[in-house]
């Protein structure tokens, strides 16, 4: 493991997840995620979108479903050849290619349909910027939570799964 690749400790109400970020292949996404982590942005947010056999998404909403303010969107690095495989972390975004801010998701399956296949918006894909190196059991526990529709959002865990703290391990 290169020292250039930051390790991230994500403490959740369901256990700890350790991530290794790929600073070489996804420098913009990694710098963005690390900046939000160091600023404490993720502390107290929730995994607000959990879909069995797909992914768990978090990093933007509080337990009362309020969206936290973010900085400007970043460039989408989906063309970096990293694939949306089981255990990878990627930037969440809207239909707009370069719209990712703080939200991320962890793939719980190989989601090839999220990979970059071209330059059109519908083909651009989602930028993978790292992977879980410890704690996939926690990711799967979160994935299995019963969900409901809350405040206009689908697939929200009935009992909030809180990201209590995200730390960059130096």
Secondary structure as UniProt FT lines:
FT   TURN            3..4
FT   STRAND          7..12
FT   TURN            13..14
FT   STRAND          15..21
FT   TURN            23..25
FT   HELIX           27..38
FT   TURN            39..44
FT   STRAND          45..51
FT   TURN            52..54
FT   STRAND          55..62
FT   TURN            63..64
FT   HELIX           78..80
FT   TURN            86..87
FT   STRAND          88..91
FT   TURN            97..98
FT   STRAND          104..107
FT   HELIX           112..114
FT   HELIX           121..124
FT   STRAND          128..134
FT   HELIX           136..143
FT   STRAND          147..150
FT   TURN            151..152
FT   STRAND          153..157
FT   STRAND          162..169
//
